[in-house]
Amino acid sequence: SQSERVFHSRASRSEAEAIPRDARHLRLLKRRLRARYTSIPGGISVIVYHVCGANKLRRYKQSGFIKPPIRGWVTIQEAERFSKQTGRPIILRLKFPENAKVLEGHRGMARYIETPYDVRDLFGKT
């Protein structure tokens, strides 16, 4: 099945056998947990652009996630306009679920979610 394919190691069989079983098990467990907590419900996603400042970005990197509610613009042009209007210079490209709620009063161009968003994959290890 597709979910089983996600967790296969890229190492060859001989390389995998050289790794102690406990280490392989730990690596597999980490992969499964990361997939569980970073996956988009339903697997279908929409790209949005989240505008923030340097202090917020620092907080995101330190905590590893963005606290809800998380708002994003559907087009980069709207995000750039909002960035200039508010003076927030950073625009992050995020994946929201297809069923993300539309934010009222923003010409239907803004969406939001009410769950934490994992950003560890965006920045890597810092």
N, C-alpha and C positions, 0 to 999 in steps of 0.2 A: 504494500500500500504506500501511498505518498508520504504519510507521516513517518513511516519506518525509514524511508530513503533520506529524510532530512537528517537523521541522527547517525548515519554511517560515517565512519572515519575515512579520511582521504588517504591514509597510510596504506601501503600494501600489506598483504597478509603477513609476510615475514617481518616487516617493520612493526606491525601491531603485536606479533607474538614476542618480540624483543622487549616490549614495554611491560612492566609488571602488571598483573591483572588489576590490582587496586588502583593504579594510576589511570588505566584505561577506563575503569568503572567511574572514577571521579570525573574524568574528562567528559564521558558520556552523560553523567548526571548534570554537570554544569551546562552542557549544550541543551539538554532537555528543559532545564529550568529557564535558561535564557529564552528559548523558543516559546515557552509557556507565558512568560511575563512580558515579552516584547511583541508577541503576535497580535495582529489586528483581528478582532472578532469577525468571523465570516470569511476572512481571507481577502476581501475586496477592500481596496483603499483608494483614497483621493489625496492628491498632493495639495497641501496648503502652505502658506508662508506666514511664519510667526515673527512679529516685530518686537524687539526688546533692546534694552540698553546694556552697557558694559557690566554694570553691577548685577543685573539679573542674570546675564550670561555666566558670570563668575559663580553665582549661587547655583545655577543649573549644573555646572561642571563639578562643584564641590559635593552636591547632594546626589548627583547621578540621575535626577529626574526633574521634570517640570511639574509643579503642583497644580491641581485643577482649581478653577476652570481654565482651560487652555484655549485661547482664541487664535484663529488663523484666517488669512485672506485667501480666497480661491485663486486669484491671479497675482502674478508678481507686480503688475502695474498698480493694483490697489495697495499692495504691501509697500511699494516704494512711495506712493502718495501719502500713506499713513505715516511712514517713517519720516518723511520731510515735515509733515504737519506736526508731529509730536517731538521731533528731535531725537528719536531713538535710531541709532545708526545701523543696528545689526538685524539682518533678516535670516531666519532659519527655515530651511525647507523640511517639512514634516509630513508624515503619512497619517491621515486620519481615517477612521472607518467610513465607508460610503454613507452610512446612516447618521453621520455627525449632524447635530442640530444646527439650524440656520439661526444666526444671531439677528434679532429684530433690529430694525432701524439702520441697517447698513447696506441697503439696496440689494439685499440677497447675496452679497459678495463675501460675507464673513460667516465662518462656522466655528463651533466650539464643542469640546468634549469635557466630560466631568470625571475623567479618570486620570491618574498620574501617567506621564509620558516618559518612558525610559530614554535617556540621551547618552548612555554610556557608549553605545556604538557610534554615535555621531562624533564624539571627541576622542575616543580611544582612552588609553591610560595616561593620566596626567599627574 
